[in-house]
Amino acid sequence: MPLFTPIAVAIVQDQGNVLVGIRPEDRSYGGLWEFPGGKVLTGEALDLAAVRECREETGLDVQVIKRLGSYPHHDRHASIELHFFACCVVGDTPIPTPPFQWIPRLALKTLPMPPANCPIVQDLLRP
């Protein structure tokens, strides 16, 4: 049984747009689009990890609105459990740090993303 690394992910939406960025080419799934997120630190709460990762990767301060679900994923790169949180920007909606950017939510269906993101993307595309 693989040991799953917890990953906290911020699903940040604002005015019909969602925050995504392109993964660096030198990382697994390089060139694919992703939501801000990353590994949970030892002893860190999952929701606070999503907020921290979003700030570190995008420069945006967010707050968690609700938990969207958790999905285990295992492939040749890793065994991870993604914990998704719906978030909103605190204050004005500033421009995120590249490579992150705002895209229309419905454009998610056209972006290549890592397989582990498929369940949440399907949920986000439901009317």
N, CA, C and O atoms as a GROMACS GRO file, in nm:
protein
  508
    1MET      N    1   0.085  -0.119   0.000
    1MET     CA    2   0.000   0.000   0.000
    1MET      C    3   0.089   0.124   0.000
    1MET      O    4   0.169   0.143   0.092
    2PRO      N    5   0.077   0.210  -0.102
    2PRO     CA    6   0.162   0.328  -0.107
    2PRO      C    7   0.124   0.430   0.000
    2PRO      O    8   0.008   0.441   0.038
    3LEU      N    9   0.225   0.503   0.048
    3LEU     CA   10   0.202   0.611   0.143
    3LEU      C   11   0.173   0.737   0.062
    3LEU      O   12   0.254   0.778  -0.021
    4PHE      N   13   0.059   0.798   0.086
    4PHE     CA   14   0.017   0.914   0.008
    4PHE      C   15   0.067   1.043   0.073
    4PHE      O   16   0.046   1.065   0.193
    5THR      N   17   0.132   1.128  -0.005
    5THR     CA   18   0.177   1.259   0.040
    5THR      C   19   0.059   1.356   0.032
    5THR      O   20  -0.002   1.367  -0.074
    6PRO      N   21   0.026   1.425   0.141
    6PRO     CA   22  -0.085   1.520   0.135
    6PRO      C   23  -0.046   1.647   0.059
    6PRO      O   24   0.058   1.707   0.084
    7ILE      N   25  -0.133   1.686  -0.034
    7ILE     CA   26  -0.115   1.807  -0.114
    7ILE      C   27  -0.239   1.894  -0.094
    7ILE      O   28  -0.351   1.847  -0.112
    8ALA      N   29  -0.219   2.019  -0.057
    8ALA     CA   30  -0.330   2.113  -0.040
    8ALA      C   31  -0.337   2.204  -0.162
    8ALA      O   32  -0.236   2.258  -0.206
    9VAL      N   33  -0.458   2.219  -0.217
    9VAL     CA   34  -0.476   2.294  -0.340
    9VAL      C   35  -0.584   2.400  -0.321
    9VAL      O   36  -0.692   2.372  -0.269
   10ALA      N   37  -0.553   2.523  -0.364
   10ALA     CA   38  -0.649   2.634  -0.357
   10ALA      C   39  -0.718   2.649  -0.492
   10ALA      O   40  -0.653   2.673  -0.594
   11ILE      N   41  -0.849   2.636  -0.492
   11ILE     CA   42  -0.929   2.663  -0.611
   11ILE      C   43  -0.985   2.804  -0.591
   11ILE      O   44  -1.085   2.823  -0.522
   12VAL      N   45  -0.919   2.900  -0.653
   12VAL     CA   46  -0.953   3.041  -0.633
   12VAL      C   47  -1.036   3.089  -0.752
   12VAL      O   48  -0.990   3.085  -0.866
   13GLN      N   49  -1.158   3.134  -0.723
   13GLN     CA   50  -1.245   3.185  -0.828
   13GLN      C   51  -1.283   3.330  -0.797
   13GLN      O   52  -1.299   3.369  -0.681
   14ASP      N   53  -1.298   3.407  -0.905
   14ASP     CA   54  -1.336   3.547  -0.890
   14ASP      C   55  -1.404   3.592  -1.018
   14ASP      O   56  -1.344   3.586  -1.126
   15GLN      N   57  -1.528   3.635  -1.009
   15GLN     CA   58  -1.603   3.690  -1.122
   15GLN      C   59  -1.602   3.597  -1.243
   15GLN      O   60  -1.581   3.642  -1.356
   16GLY      N   61  -1.626   3.468  -1.220
   16GLY     CA   62  -1.633   3.372  -1.329
   16GLY      C   63  -1.498   3.322  -1.379
   16GLY      O   64  -1.492   3.244  -1.474
   17ASN      N   65  -1.392   3.367  -1.316
   17ASN     CA   66  -1.257   3.325  -1.354
   17ASN      C   67  -1.198   3.236  -1.246
   17ASN      O   68  -1.239   3.240  -1.130
   18VAL      N   69  -1.100   3.156  -1.286
   18VAL     CA   70  -1.030   3.068  -1.193
   18VAL      C   71  -0.880   3.089  -1.211
   18VAL      O   72  -0.833   3.119  -1.321
   19LEU      N   73  -0.806   3.072  -1.103
   19LEU     CA   74  -0.662   3.096  -1.100
   19LEU      C   75  -0.587   2.968  -1.133
   19LEU      O   76  -0.602   2.867  -1.064
   20VAL      N   77  -0.507   2.971  -1.240
   20VAL     CA   78  -0.426   2.856  -1.280
   20VAL      C   79  -0.290   2.906  -1.331
   20VAL      O   80  -0.273   3.023  -1.362
   21GLY      N   81  -0.195   2.813  -1.338
   21GLY     CA   82  -0.063   2.844  -1.390
   21GLY      C   83  -0.004   2.723  -1.460
   21GLY      O   84  -0.053   2.611  -1.443
   22ILE      N   85   0.100   2.745  -1.537
   22ILE     CA   86   0.166   2.636  -1.609
   22ILE      C   87   0.280   2.582  -1.524
   22ILE      O   88   0.360   2.659  -1.469
   23ARG      N   89   0.287   2.449  -1.513
   23ARG     CA   90   0.395   2.385  -1.436
   23ARG      C   91   0.528   2.405  -1.507
   23ARG      O   92   0.534   2.402  -1.630
   24PRO      N   93   0.635   2.426  -1.431
   24PRO     CA   94   0.768   2.440  -1.493
   24PRO      C   95   0.805   2.315  -1.573
   24PRO      O   96   0.772   2.203  -1.534
   25GLU      N   97   0.873   2.336  -1.684
   25GLU     CA   98   0.911   2.226  -1.774
   25GLU      C   99   0.999   2.121  -1.706
   25GLU      O  100   0.996   2.004  -1.744
   26ASP      N  101   1.078   2.162  -1.606
   26ASP     CA  102   1.172   2.068  -1.543
   26ASP      C  103   1.109   1.986  -1.429
   26ASP      O  104   1.181   1.916  -1.358
   27ARG      N  105   0.978   1.994  -1.412
   27ARG     CA  106   0.909   1.918  -1.306
   27ARG      C  107   0.819   1.814  -1.370
   27ARG      O  108   0.790   1.821  -1.489
   28SER      N  109   0.776   1.717  -1.291
   28SER     CA  110   0.682   1.618  -1.345
   28SER      C  111   0.559   1.692  -1.398
   28SER      O  112   0.513   1.790  -1.340
   29TYR      N  113   0.508   1.644  -1.508
   29TYR     CA  114   0.395   1.706  -1.577
   29TYR      C  115   0.426   1.850  -1.620
   29TYR      O  116   0.336   1.934  -1.627
   30GLY      N  117   0.553   1.877  -1.648
   30GLY     CA  118   0.593   2.010  -1.693
   30GLY      C  119   0.516   2.052  -1.817
   30GLY      O  120   0.494   1.972  -1.908
   31GLY      N  121   0.477   2.179  -1.820
   31GLY     CA  122   0.402   2.233  -1.933
   31GLY      C  123   0.252   2.218  -1.921
   31GLY      O  124   0.178   2.276  -2.001
   32LEU      N  125   0.206   2.141  -1.822
   32LEU     CA  126   0.062   2.128  -1.800
   32LEU      C  127   0.016   2.237  -1.704
   32LEU      O  128   0.095   2.292  -1.628
   33TRP      N  129  -0.112   2.266  -1.707
   33TRP     CA  130  -0.172   2.368  -1.621
   33TRP      C  131  -0.206   2.309  -1.485
   33TRP      O  132  -0.235   2.190  -1.474
   34GLU      N  133  -0.203   2.393  -1.382
   34GLU     CA  134  -0.236   2.347  -1.246
   34GLU      C  135  -0.295   2.461  -1.165
   34GLU      O  136  -0.285   2.578  -1.201
   35PHE      N  137  -0.356   2.422  -1.054
   35PHE     CA  138  -0.405   2.517  -0.955
   35PHE      C  139  -0.292   2.541  -0.855
   35PHE      O  140  -0.204   2.456  -0.842
   36PRO      N  141  -0.292   2.654  -0.783
   36PRO     CA  142  -0.188   2.675  -0.682
   36PRO      C  143  -0.203   2.574  -0.569
   36PRO      O  144  -0.314   2.549  -0.521
   37GLY      N  145  -0.092   2.518  -0.527
   37GLY     CA  146  -0.096   2.420  -0.418
   37GLY      C  147   0.037   2.352  -0.403
   37GLY      O  148   0.130   2.374  -0.481
   38GLY      N  149   0.047   2.269  -0.300
   38GLY     CA  150   0.172   2.196  -0.277
   38GLY      C  151   0.165   2.113  -0.151
   38GLY      O  152   0.060   2.096  -0.089
   39LYS      N  153   0.281   2.060  -0.115
   39LYS     CA  154   0.290   1.969  -0.001
   39LYS      C  155   0.253   2.039   0.130
   39LYS      O  156   0.284   2.156   0.152
   40VAL      N  157   0.185   1.962   0.214
   40VAL     CA  158   0.147   2.008   0.347
   40VAL      C  159   0.266   1.985   0.440
   40VAL      O  160   0.323   1.876   0.443
   41LEU      N  161   0.302   2.087   0.516
   41LEU     CA  162   0.412   2.075   0.610
   41LEU      C  163   0.369   1.992   0.731
   41LEU      O  164   0.250   1.986   0.764
   42THR      N  165   0.464   1.928   0.796
   42THR     CA  166   0.435   1.846   0.914
   42THR      C  167   0.363   1.930   1.019
   42THR      O  168   0.411   2.036   1.058
   43GLY      N  169   0.248   1.883   1.064
   43GLY     CA  170   0.170   1.953   1.166
   43GLY      C  171   0.084   2.066   1.114
   43GLY      O  172   0.013   2.129   1.192
   44GLU      N  173   0.088   2.094   0.985
   44GLU     CA  174   0.013   2.206   0.927
   44GLU      C  175  -0.129   2.162   0.893
   44GLU      O  176  -0.150   2.052   0.841
   45ALA      N  177  -0.225   2.245   0.922
   45ALA     CA  178  -0.364   2.216   0.884
   45ALA      C  179  -0.377   2.224   0.732
   45ALA      O  180  -0.314   2.309   0.669
   46LEU      N  181  -0.458   2.137   0.675
   46LEU     CA  182  -0.473   2.130   0.530
   46LEU      C  183  -0.519   2.262   0.469
   46LEU      O  184  -0.464   2.307   0.369
   47ASP      N  185  -0.620   2.325   0.531
   47ASP     CA  186  -0.671   2.450   0.476
   47ASP      C  187  -0.567   2.562   0.482
   47ASP      O  188  -0.558   2.643   0.390
   48LEU      N  189  -0.490   2.566   0.590
   48LEU     CA  190  -0.385   2.668   0.603
   48LEU      C  191  -0.271   2.643   0.504
   48LEU      O  192  -0.206   2.737   0.458
   49ALA      N  193  -0.248   2.516   0.472
   49ALA     CA  194  -0.146   2.484   0.371
   49ALA      C  195  -0.189   2.536   0.234
   49ALA      O  196  -0.106   2.587   0.159
   50ALA      N  197  -0.318   2.525   0.202
   50ALA     CA  198  -0.367   2.576   0.074
   50ALA      C  199  -0.350   2.728   0.067
   50ALA      O  200  -0.309   2.780  -0.036
   51VAL      N  201  -0.379   2.797   0.175
   51VAL     CA  202  -0.364   2.942   0.181
   51VAL      C  203  -0.216   2.980   0.166
   51VAL      O  204  -0.182   3.070   0.090
   52ARG      N  205  -0.128   2.910   0.238
   52ARG     CA  206   0.016   2.938   0.233
   52ARG      C  207   0.071   2.914   0.093
   52ARG      O  208   0.143   2.998   0.038
   53GLU      N  209   0.036   2.798   0.034
   53GLU     CA  210   0.086   2.766  -0.099
   53GLU      C  211   0.039   2.868  -0.203
   53GLU      O  212   0.115   2.907  -0.291
   54CYS      N  213  -0.085   2.910  -0.192
   54CYS     CA  214  -0.137   3.009  -0.286
   54CYS      C  215  -0.059   3.140  -0.274
   54CYS      O  216  -0.022   3.199  -0.376
   55ARG      N  217  -0.035   3.184  -0.154
   55ARG     CA  218   0.041   3.308  -0.132
   55ARG      C  219   0.183   3.295  -0.188
   55ARG      O  220   0.233   3.385  -0.256
   56GLU      N  221   0.250   3.180  -0.159
   56GLU     CA  222   0.387   3.159  -0.205
   56GLU      C  223   0.396   3.155  -0.358
   56GLU      O  224   0.489   3.210  -0.417
   57GLU      N  225   0.299   3.090  -0.422
   57GLU     CA  226   0.306   3.069  -0.566
   57GLU      C  227   0.249   3.183  -0.649
   57GLU      O  228   0.294   3.207  -0.761
   58THR      N  229   0.150   3.254  -0.595
   58THR     CA  230   0.079   3.354  -0.677
   58THR      C  231   0.093   3.496  -0.624
   58THR      O  232   0.065   3.592  -0.696
   59GLY      N  233   0.134   3.512  -0.498
   59GLY     CA  234   0.141   3.643  -0.436
   59GLY      C  235   0.007   3.693  -0.387
   59GLY      O  236  -0.003   3.805  -0.337
   60LEU      N  237  -0.097   3.611  -0.401
   60LEU     CA  238  -0.232   3.652  -0.359
   60LEU      C  239  -0.266   3.598  -0.221
   60LEU      O  240  -0.236   3.484  -0.189
   61ASP      N  241  -0.329   3.682  -0.140
   61ASP     CA  242  -0.382   3.636  -0.012
   61ASP      C  243  -0.525   3.589  -0.035
   61ASP      O  244  -0.607   3.659  -0.093
   62VAL      N  245  -0.553   3.468   0.012
   62VAL     CA  246  -0.686   3.410  -0.003
   62VAL      C  247  -0.736   3.359   0.131
   62VAL      O  248  -0.659   3.343   0.226
   63GLN      N  249  -0.865   3.335   0.136
   63GLN     CA  250  -0.922   3.268   0.253
   63GLN      C  251  -1.006   3.152   0.203
   63GLN      O  252  -1.068   3.158   0.096
   64VAL      N  253  -1.008   3.047   0.282
   64VAL     CA  254  -1.085   2.927   0.246
   64VAL      C  255  -1.232   2.952   0.273
   64VAL      O  256  -1.271   3.000   0.379
   65ILE      N  257  -1.314   2.916   0.174
   65ILE     CA  258  -1.459   2.925   0.188
   65ILE      C  259  -1.513   2.790   0.234
   65ILE      O  260  -1.594   2.782   0.327
   66LYS      N  261  -1.467   2.683   0.167
   66LYS     CA  262  -1.511   2.549   0.206
   66LYS      C  263  -1.418   2.444   0.145
   66LYS      O  264  -1.346   2.471   0.049
   67ARG      N  265  -1.423   2.327   0.203
   67ARG     CA  266  -1.348   2.212   0.150
   67ARG      C  267  -1.428   2.152   0.034
   67ARG      O  268  -1.549   2.133   0.045
   68LEU      N  269  -1.360   2.122  -0.076
   68LEU     CA  270  -1.428   2.068  -0.193
   68LEU      C  271  -1.415   1.917  -0.206
   68LEU      O  272  -1.490   1.855  -0.281
   69GLY      N  273  -1.322   1.860  -0.135
   69GLY     CA  274  -1.305   1.715  -0.142
   69GLY      C  275  -1.159   1.676  -0.148
   69GLY      O  276  -1.071   1.760  -0.163
   70SER      N  277  -1.137   1.546  -0.135
   70SER     CA  278  -1.003   1.489  -0.139
   70SER      C  279  -1.002   1.373  -0.236
   70SER      O  280  -1.097   1.295  -0.243
   71TYR      N  281  -0.892   1.362  -0.310
   71TYR     CA  282  -0.881   1.256  -0.410
   71TYR      C  283  -0.741   1.196  -0.404
   71TYR      O  284  -0.642   1.267  -0.424
   72PRO      N  285  -0.731   1.065  -0.377
   72PRO     CA  286  -0.599   1.001  -0.384
   72PRO      C  287  -0.561   0.979  -0.531
   72PRO      O  288  -0.648   0.958  -0.616
   73HIS      N  289  -0.432   0.984  -0.558
   73HIS     CA  290  -0.383   0.961  -0.694
   73HIS      C  291  -0.246   0.894  -0.686
   73HIS      O  292  -0.159   0.936  -0.610
   74HIS      N  293  -0.230   0.790  -0.767
   74HIS     CA  294  -0.102   0.719  -0.772
   74HIS      C  295  -0.062   0.701  -0.918
   74HIS      O  296  -0.141   0.652  -0.999
   75ASP      N  297   0.061   0.741  -0.950
   75ASP     CA  298   0.114   0.716  -1.083
   75ASP      C  299   0.265   0.698  -1.071
   75ASP      O  300   0.318   0.688  -0.960
   76ARG      N  301   0.334   0.695  -1.183
   76ARG     CA  302   0.479   0.671  -1.179
   76ARG      C  303   0.556   0.785  -1.113
   76ARG      O  304   0.670   0.766  -1.072
   77HIS      N  305   0.494   0.902  -1.100
   77HIS     CA  306   0.561   1.017  -1.040
   77HIS      C  307   0.550   1.017  -0.888
   77HIS      O  308   0.646   1.052  -0.819
   78ALA      N  309   0.434   0.980  -0.834
   78ALA     CA  310   0.412   0.991  -0.690
   78ALA      C  311   0.280   0.928  -0.648
   78ALA      O  312   0.194   0.897  -0.730
   79SER      N  313   0.267   0.910  -0.518
   79SER     CA  314   0.140   0.872  -0.456
   79SER      C  315   0.100   0.991  -0.370
   79SER      O  316   0.163   1.021  -0.269
   80ILE      N  317  -0.007   1.060  -0.412
   80ILE     CA  318  -0.048   1.183  -0.344
   80ILE      C  319  -0.197   1.177  -0.312
   80ILE      O  320  -0.273   1.103  -0.374
   81GLU      N  321  -0.235   1.255  -0.214
   81GLU     CA  322  -0.377   1.277  -0.188
   81GLU      C  323  -0.399   1.427  -0.193
   81GLU      O  324  -0.349   1.502  -0.109
   82LEU      N  325  -0.475   1.469  -0.295
   82LEU     CA  326  -0.502   1.611  -0.314
   82LEU      C  327  -0.623   1.651  -0.232
   82LEU      O  328  -0.727   1.586  -0.237
   83HIS      N  329  -0.608   1.760  -0.158
   83HIS     CA  330  -0.715   1.816  -0.076
   83HIS      C  331  -0.747   1.953  -0.135
   83HIS      O  332  -0.667   2.046  -0.126
   84PHE      N  333  -0.866   1.964  -0.195
   84PHE     CA  334  -0.905   2.087  -0.265
   84PHE      C  335  -0.991   2.176  -0.177
   84PHE      O  336  -1.081   2.129  -0.108
   85PHE      N  337  -0.962   2.306  -0.182
   85PHE     CA  338  -1.036   2.405  -0.104
   85PHE      C  339  -1.082   2.519  -0.194
   85PHE      O  340  -1.002   2.578  -0.266
   86ALA      N  341  -1.211   2.551  -0.188
   86ALA     CA  342  -1.262   2.670  -0.256
   86ALA      C  343  -1.213   2.790  -0.178
   86ALA      O  344  -1.228   2.797  -0.056
   87CYS      N  345  -1.155   2.886  -0.249
   87CYS     CA  346  -1.098   3.005  -0.184
   87CYS      C  347  -1.142   3.130  -0.257
   87CYS      O  348  -1.179   3.126  -0.375
   88CYS      N  349  -1.137   3.241  -0.186
   88CYS     CA  350  -1.160   3.372  -0.248
   88CYS      C  351  -1.045   3.463  -0.211
   88CYS      O  352  -0.980   3.446  -0.108
   89VAL      N  353  -1.021   3.561  -0.298
   89VAL     CA  354  -0.915   3.658  -0.274
   89VAL      C  355  -0.957   3.752  -0.163
   89VAL      O  356  -1.072   3.795  -0.158
   90VAL      N  357  -0.865   3.783  -0.074
   90VAL     CA  358  -0.889   3.879   0.033
   90VAL      C  359  -0.853   4.017  -0.021
   90VAL      O  360  -0.740   4.039  -0.066
   91GLY      N  361  -0.948   4.110  -0.017
   91GLY     CA  362  -0.924   4.246  -0.068
   91GLY      C  363  -0.946   4.252  -0.218
   91GLY      O  364  -1.018   4.169  -0.275
   92ASP      N  365  -0.883   4.350  -0.281
   92ASP     CA  366  -0.895   4.365  -0.426
   92ASP      C  367  -0.832   4.244  -0.495
   92ASP      O  368  -0.747   4.175  -0.439
   93THR      N  369  -0.876   4.221  -0.618
   93THR     CA  370  -0.820   4.110  -0.695
   93THR      C  371  -0.699   4.160  -0.772
   93THR      O  372  -0.712   4.213  -0.882
   94PRO      N  373  -0.580   4.144  -0.714
   94PRO     CA  374  -0.461   4.191  -0.784
   94PRO      C  375  -0.418   4.092  -0.892
   94PRO      O  376  -0.475   3.984  -0.907
   95ILE      N  377  -0.318   4.133  -0.965
   95ILE     CA  378  -0.264   4.045  -1.069
   95ILE      C  379  -0.174   3.942  -1.002
   95ILE      O  380  -0.085   3.979  -0.926
   96PRO      N  381  -0.196   3.813  -1.031
   96PRO     CA  382  -0.113   3.710  -0.969
   96PRO      C  383   0.028   3.707  -1.029
   96PRO      O  384   0.051   3.754  -1.141
   97THR      N  385   0.121   3.653  -0.952
   97THR     CA  386   0.257   3.635  -0.998
   97THR      C  387   0.261   3.529  -1.107
   97THR      O  388   0.207   3.420  -1.089
   98PRO      N  389   0.323   3.561  -1.223
   98PRO     CA  390   0.336   3.458  -1.328
   98PRO      C  391   0.412   3.337  -1.275
   98PRO      O  392   0.500   3.352  -1.191
   99PRO      N  393   0.381   3.219  -1.323
   99PRO     CA  394   0.300   3.190  -1.442
   99PRO      C  395   0.150   3.183  -1.414
   99PRO      O  396   0.073   3.145  -1.503
  100PHE      N  397   0.107   3.219  -1.294
  100PHE     CA  398  -0.036   3.210  -1.263
  100PHE      C  399  -0.112   3.325  -1.327
  100PHE      O  400  -0.062   3.436  -1.342
  101GLN      N  401  -0.236   3.295  -1.365
  101GLN     CA  402  -0.321   3.393  -1.432
  101GLN      C  403  -0.468   3.355  -1.413
  101GLN      O  404  -0.500   3.241  -1.380
  102TRP      N  405  -0.554   3.452  -1.435
  102TRP     CA  406  -0.698   3.430  -1.431
  102TRP      C  407  -0.744   3.385  -1.569
  102TRP      O  408  -0.709   3.447  -1.670
  103ILE      N  409  -0.823   3.279  -1.573
  103ILE     CA  410  -0.884   3.236  -1.699
  103ILE      C  411  -1.033   3.214  -1.674
  103ILE      O  412  -1.072   3.186  -1.560
  104PRO      N  413  -1.117   3.224  -1.777
  104PRO     CA  414  -1.259   3.192  -1.758
  104PRO      C  415  -1.273   3.047  -1.711
  104PRO      O  416  -1.206   2.957  -1.763
  105ARG      N  417  -1.360   3.026  -1.614
  105ARG     CA  418  -1.380   2.892  -1.557
  105ARG      C  419  -1.405   2.787  -1.665
  105ARG      O  420  -1.349   2.678  -1.659
  106LEU      N  421  -1.488   2.820  -1.764
  106LEU     CA  422  -1.521   2.722  -1.868
  106LEU      C  423  -1.402   2.689  -1.957
  106LEU      O  424  -1.404   2.588  -2.027
  107ALA      N  425  -1.298   2.773  -1.957
  107ALA     CA  426  -1.178   2.743  -2.035
  107ALA      C  427  -1.098   2.627  -1.976
  107ALA      O  428  -1.007   2.575  -2.041
  108LEU      N  429  -1.132   2.585  -1.854
  108LEU     CA  430  -1.063   2.472  -1.793
  108LEU      C  431  -1.073   2.347  -1.882
  108LEU      O  432  -0.981   2.265  -1.884
  109LYS      N  433  -1.185   2.334  -1.955
  109LYS     CA  434  -1.203   2.213  -2.036
  109LYS      C  435  -1.105   2.208  -2.154
  109LYS      O  436  -1.090   2.102  -2.215
  110THR      N  437  -1.039   2.319  -2.186
  110THR     CA  438  -0.946   2.322  -2.298
  110THR      C  439  -0.800   2.311  -2.254
  110THR      O  440  -0.712   2.296  -2.339
  111LEU      N  441  -0.773   2.318  -2.124
  111LEU     CA  442  -0.635   2.318  -2.076
  111LEU      C  443  -0.586   2.178  -2.041
  111LEU      O  444  -0.657   2.104  -1.972
  112PRO      N  445  -0.468   2.140  -2.087
  112PRO     CA  446  -0.411   2.013  -2.042
  112PRO      C  447  -0.365   2.025  -1.898
  112PRO      O  448  -0.289   2.115  -1.863
  113MET      N  449  -0.413   1.932  -1.813
  113MET     CA  450  -0.381   1.935  -1.670
  113MET      C  451  -0.334   1.797  -1.627
  113MET      O  452  -0.364   1.698  -1.694
  114PRO      N  453  -0.260   1.789  -1.516
  114PRO     CA  454  -0.219   1.658  -1.465
  114PRO      C  455  -0.343   1.572  -1.435
  114PRO      O  456  -0.446   1.625  -1.395
  115PRO      N  457  -0.332   1.441  -1.454
  115PRO     CA  458  -0.447   1.352  -1.433
  115PRO      C  459  -0.511   1.364  -1.294
  115PRO      O  460  -0.631   1.346  -1.281
  116ALA      N  461  -0.432   1.394  -1.193
  116ALA     CA  462  -0.486   1.404  -1.056
  116ALA      C  463  -0.588   1.517  -1.042
  116ALA      O  464  -0.668   1.515  -0.949
  117ASN      N  465  -0.585   1.614  -1.133
  117ASN     CA  466  -0.679   1.726  -1.126
  117ASN      C  467  -0.812   1.698  -1.196
  117ASN      O  468  -0.907   1.776  -1.181
  118CYS      N  469  -0.821   1.590  -1.270
  118CYS     CA  470  -0.943   1.562  -1.348
  118CYS      C  471  -1.071   1.562  -1.265
  118CYS      O  472  -1.169   1.623  -1.309
  119PRO      N  473  -1.076   1.497  -1.148
  119PRO     CA  474  -1.202   1.497  -1.072
  119PRO      C  475  -1.250   1.637  -1.033
  119PRO      O  476  -1.369   1.666  -1.042
  120ILE      N  477  -1.158   1.723  -0.990
  120ILE     CA  478  -1.202   1.856  -0.947
  120ILE      C  479  -1.238   1.942  -1.068
  120ILE      O  480  -1.329   2.025  -1.058
  121VAL      N  481  -1.169   1.925  -1.180
  121VAL     CA  482  -1.203   2.001  -1.300
  121VAL      C  483  -1.344   1.963  -1.346
  121VAL      O  484  -1.423   2.050  -1.383
  122GLN      N  485  -1.376   1.835  -1.343
  122GLN     CA  486  -1.512   1.792  -1.379
  122GLN      C  487  -1.615   1.856  -1.289
  122GLN      O  488  -1.721   1.899  -1.335
  123ASP      N  489  -1.586   1.863  -1.159
  123ASP     CA  490  -1.678   1.926  -1.065
  123ASP      C  491  -1.694   2.076  -1.096
  123ASP      O  492  -1.805   2.129  -1.092
  124LEU      N  493  -1.584   2.143  -1.128
  124LEU     CA  494  -1.588   2.286  -1.154
  124LEU      C  495  -1.662   2.319  -1.284
  124LEU      O  496  -1.716   2.428  -1.298
  125LEU      N  497  -1.664   2.226  -1.377
  125LEU     CA  498  -1.731   2.250  -1.505
  125LEU      C  499  -1.881   2.220  -1.503
  125LEU      O  500  -1.954   2.252  -1.597
  126ARG      N  501  -1.927   2.159  -1.394
  126ARG     CA  502  -2.073   2.135  -1.383
  126ARG      C  503  -2.147   2.267  -1.367
  126ARG      O  504  -2.100   2.356  -1.297
  127PRO      N  505  -2.264   2.279  -1.433
  127PRO     CA  506  -2.341   2.404  -1.421
  127PRO      C  507  -2.389   2.428  -1.278
  127PRO      O  508  -2.455   2.529  -1.251
   0.00000   0.00000   0.00000
